[in-house]
Amino acid sequence: MQHRPFVASIRLPLLASLAAATILDAGVAAAETWVITDQSHPTVGDADRHILLDAPTRLEIELASGLPAAPGQATAVVQRRLKQGGTDLQRRIAAAYQGVTDAWSLGIIKVPAVVVDRRYVVYGEANVERAVARIEQHKREQP
């Protein structure tokens, strides 16, 4: 049985809602599109931001790969890898966890999820263009 993607509105905190209303009133309505998914649920199409919910786990696996059994040696190897990775690795780790935090703060419950303007979400649609079209249709039908 195939399930159909659906559109939902995300409840924003009052402050974010007021900020969005101010932007819309100013006529500067930019449709920001995020894709929230994981490696097991690939998507097709462009978005302003791609969040992979399994990115932190993948980084941890990368850092833990081939570690010695002795805890002290393993700690030293991980510390060396973190140091060798430098600021690039630190940015990757920060971005991975920030993505998970952002998805959680929006209340994302399923992947793939295509989010527009942090207000509308389509679950289960792997094609970003189709998901955005569904959101636009929903906005026209229920302004």
C-alpha positions, 0 to 999 in steps of 0.5 A, spaced: 500 500 500 502 506 497 501 512 502 500 519 499 504 525 501 501 530 505 501 538 507 501 540 514 502 547 517 508 547 522 506 551 529 511 557 530 512 560 536 509 567 537 515 571 536 517 567 529 510 568 527 510 576 528 517 576 524 514 572 519 508 577 518 512 583 518 516 580 513 510 578 509 507 585 510 514 588 507 513 584 501 519 581 502 516 574 501 522 569 500 520 562 500 526 558 503 526 551 502 529 545 507 529 538 505 530 534 512 531 526 511 537 521 512 541 517 507 536 511 507 531 516 504 534 520 498 531 526 495 531 529 488 531 537 487 534 543 489 533 546 496 536 552 500 538 547 506 539 539 506 539 536 513 541 529 514 538 527 520 543 521 521 549 526 519 551 526 527 551 518 527 555 518 520 561 522 523 561 518 530 562 512 526 567 516 521 571 518 528 570 511 531 573 507 525 578 502 526 579 504 534 584 500 538 580 496 543 584 499 549 580 505 552 586 509 553 589 508 546 582 509 543 581 516 546 588 518 544 586 516 536 580 520 537 583 526 539 588 526 534 583 525 529 579 531 531 585 535 532 587 533 524 580 534 522 581 541 524 576 547 523 573 543 517 571 537 522 569 542 527 564 545 522 561 539 520 560 536 527 556 543 529 552 543 522 550 536 523 548 537 530 545 544 528 541 540 523 538 535 527 536 541 532 533 545 527 529 539 525 527 537 532 525 544 533 520 544 527 517 538 530 519 534 524 516 527 525 517 523 518 522 523 513 523 525 507 520 532 509 520 538 505 519 544 509 517 551 506 518 558 510 519 553 516 511 554 516 509 548 511 511 541 511 510 535 506 512 528 508 513 522 504 515 526 497 522 525 495 521 530 489 522 537 492 519 540 486 513 536 487 513 537 494 513 545 493 508 545 488 503 541 493 505 547 498 503 552 493 497 549 491 495 548 499 496 555 500 492 557 494 486 553 497 487 555 504 490 562 504 
